[in-house]
Amino acid sequence: MAKNKNAQFKLVLTQLISDIFEKNRNIALNHKQVAARLNLSDKAAVDAVLEILIEKTEKGLFVRPERGKFKLKEQKTFVTGTVDMTADGSAFIVPDDEFEKDIFVAPRKLRNALHGDKVKVYVFAKKSGGRRNEGEIVEILKRAKTEFIGVAKVSERFAFVIPDDRKMLHDIFVPLSDLNNAKNGQKVQVALTDWPEGAKNPIGKIIHILGEQGENNTEMNAILAEYGFPLSFPSEVEKEANAIPETVNPAEIKDRRDFRDTVTFTIDPIDAKDFDDAISFKKLANGNYEIGVHIADVSHYVTPKSSLEKEAQHRATSVYLVDRVIPMLPERLSNGVCSLRPNEEKLCFAAVFEMDDQAKIHNEWFGRTVINSNRRFTYEEAQEIIEAKTGDYSEEILKLNELAYILRAAKFKNGAISFESTEVKFKLDEQGKPIGVYVKERKDAHKLIEDFMLLANKKVAECIAKKGKGKQKYTFVYRTHDSPNMENLTSFASFASRFGYKIDTKSDKTIAKSLNYLMDDVEGKKEQNILTSLAIRSMAKAIYTTKKTSHYGLAFDYYTHFTSPIRRYPDIMAHRLLACYLDGGKSADAEVYEAACVHSSAMEKRAADAERASIKYKQAEYLENNIGSIYLGIISGVTEWGMYVEIEENKCEGMIRLRDISDDFYVLDEKNYCIIGQRKKRKYQLGDEVKIKVKKVDLSKRQIDFSLVQD
C-alpha cells in the first residue's frame, strides 16, 4: 500500500478503535476483542488493530493496564491548553497534549481568560451519555496579549476603549487620568493594567494615540500595532545604522572574489528600493556559463550582540502592507548600504555556478564577493526584453530565461507543486484611498529570478547538509515543508472532483502531478482562487528549523532561505553559519538557532496576517463607495452563520449572513462544503456562482456584508 493511503487508513482505524473504548465505558480489551467489535475478522485487519494499539500506546493515546489488554488513557483532571474564544462568550480550550480532546468552558467559568491565553483547566467528570469534555479555568498561565487596538469612547466621568479584535469580547475601562490626551472617537493602543476579581471589564491605560478613525495612516498603523509590529526603530538602532559608512572600505575587497567587471544586474518590482539579489553572467571559453547569484552581505554589517542584530532578530521579517513596507532593518541599511543599487560597489555573499546549455551544473562555489551592478531592471522591462528579444543585456537575459525554463521543468518532473493564486493589487490615490483593483500577473521575468533564487537556496542547503554527513553534524537553518495531512487532502480531492478534477493520492509524486494538472487547468477560471486556496490549506505549513527534513512543495531534499537577508532574519542566520563553516569553524549551538527559527516562523505568520488585514481594509474601503452595486461572485467559504463570497471582477470578499436569506431556513453541511435550505432543500455549494448586492461595510471591523440577489 502506498505511503499516503497507509497513513489515511491508520488515521481512520485509530479513530474507530478510540470510539470502541468510549462506547464500552473504557473497559480494558485485547486486540481481538476490539477487532470483533469492529466486525473485523480477517488476519491482516486484526494484526493492523494490534499494530495501531501498540504504536499509539507508545505515543500516549492508549495504556496497558494488564498484559495483552489496552484502554484509552484516562482524561486528566487538570489540563493546560490555549483558549479559543467563540462569538457567544464561551470558549474551547485546545490542550497542549495532542491526544486530549478540546474542553468546553462556559462564559461564567472563564475566570477573565482571553483568546489565545495559555491556561490551566479543571476538567469535570463526564455526565452519563455526554460526549463533550467540559471544564473550568483555574489559572491563567500566560496572557497572549496585554495590548489592544480600539476606539476611545470618552465622556465627562469615565472612558472605555472598544477593541477592534473580534475575539476580545470585553470593552476596556480607562480611568480619565490614564487617557494620555486621547479624544473621543480616536483610534488608540491600550494596555491592560488590572482586572479585579468579579469585575466585568478589565482596566487599562492608553499608551499610544494612532490618529483619527478612518484615516489611511491611522488604520495601517493600527494593523501593525494589532499584530505587534513596532511603528519605529529604537534610537540606538538608528544610531548604529547611521554610523555605517555608505561606501565600501577598499581593505574589505581584497578578501573577496571580485565581480565588478562581470556583467551584473538586478530585476525587481517597479516600486522596490531594497534590492537584495543580483545576477552576474559570463560566457566561459569552454562554452559554458558562469552564473552568480549575489546576495546583499547583511551579516557583514549586522553583527552579533549589536542593537541592529537584536532588533532584526526580534522583528524577524519585513512587513508588506497594501501601501507600505515596514522594514526589518532601518532604511539606511535596507534601502541604502545593503541595497544592490546600480553603479555602486556592494558587498555580497554569493552562490556561483558553472552551467552548460542544458542547465547542468559542472562547478559550484560559495563565498563573499564584491559587485558593481550594471543595470537595475523592473520586472516589466525584463519581460519586454524576453518578448522582444532585444534591448539592454538581451543576450544574457534570454540565455538566463532559457536555463530557468529547464530548471523549472526538472523541478516539476521531480514532484514540485505549482500554486499560482491570483494576487490582487490596489490603485491608490494620494490619500491612500483605493480607486481601482487589478490582478498582478506573474510572467517569465518573475519566474526567471525565482528559479535562480531557488537554485541558490537549494545548493547552499545541500552544501552544508553534505558537509555534515561524516562524524561532524553542522547546525544550519533549513526551510522545511512537510507532506500534506491525508485527511485534509482527501477532503480537498473530494471537493475538487465536483469541478471535474481528479487528485490521485496514491503517492507524493502522483499527488504533485495531479495538483499541477489542476493548477494549470484552473488558471484564469472563476474557481481558480477557491481551489488554489483550498489546496494550499490542505498542505502543511512551511517553517524554519535546524532539523533536516525535505521541502515537499518544491520536491527538494534540502532547502534554506539564503537570498533575502534584507527582509528575513533566517537568511542572515544562514549567511552567518555558511561563512563560519566555509572558514572551518565548529558547529553552532543547535538549541539557540532552533529557538530563533521557531520565533521567525511565528513572526512570518504574523506578518502574513497583518498583510491580509490591510488587504481586507482596502477591500472594505473600495466597496464602501459601491454600496447597492450588484456583482457576480463565487462562494469562497461556508460557516454556520453565513457564506463568504468573492466578487469575480475585483476579488473582494464579503459575507452573506444566513439570517438574511429569507426564502428558507438554511443550515451548514460542513462535510459537503454547503448550506442547505431545510424545507425546499435548495443548496449553496462552495464554488457556486451567485449574484450579490453590496449591503453594508464596517471599516473599523474590516467587514463587508452582501445580500443574495435571488432569481
QUITA-V908309 format. One line per field, one symbol per residue. phi: phi as a letter, one per 40 degrees, with the letter a starting at -180 (. if undefined). burial: + if it has 24 or more other C-alpha atoms within 12 Angstrom, else -. A space follows every 50 residues. Layout:
phi = ???
burial = ???
//
This chain:
phi = .cdcccccdccccdcccdcdcccbffccbcccccdcccfbbcdccccccc dcdccccccgcbbbcadgbbaccccccbbbabcbcbccgcabcccccccc cdbcbcdcbcfgcbdgccbbbccccccdgcbbcbabcbaccaccabbbba bcbbbcbaabbccccccccbcbcbddcbcfgcbdgccbbbbcbaaddgcc bcbabcbacchcdgcdcdcccccccdcgcccacdcccccccccccccccd cccccbccbcccdaabbaccccbccbbbbbaaccccgcbbbbbbbdcccc ccbdgccdcccccccgacbbcdbabbccbdddccbbdcccccgbcbcbbb bbbcbcccgcccababicbbbaccabbcdcccccccccgahdfccccccc ccccdcdccccccchcbbbbccbcbbcbcccgccbabacccbbdcccdcd cccdccccccccdcccccccccbccacbbbacccccccccccdccccccg bbbcccadcccdccccccccccdgcccdccccccccccccccbcacccbc bcccfbcbabbbbbccbbcdcccccccdcccccgcccccccccccccccc cccccccccccccccdcccccccdcbcgcbbcabcbabbcbibcbbcccb gcbabbcdcccccabbbcbccbfabbccccgcbbbdgccbbbbccabbcc cfbbbbbcccc
burial = ---+--++-+--++--++-+++----+++++++++--+-------+-+++ -+++-++---++++----+++++++--++++++++---+++++++----+ +++++++-+++++++++++++++---------+++++-++----++++++ ++++----++++++++++++++++++-+++-+++-+++++++-------- ++++++++++++++-++++++++++++++++-+---+--++--+------ ------++++-+++++++---+++++++++++------++++++++++++ ++----+++-++++++++++++++++++++++++++++++++-+++++++ +++++++-+----++++++++++++++-+-+++-++------++-+++++ ++++++++--++-+++++++++-+++-----+++-++------+++++++ +++++++++++++++--------+++++++++++++++++++++++--+- -++++-+++++++++++++--+---+++++++-+++-++--+++++++++ +++++++++++++++++++++++++++++-+-----++----++-+++++ +++++++--+++++++++++++++------+++++++++--+++++++-+ ++++++++--+----++++--+++++------++++++++++++++++++ ++++++++---
//
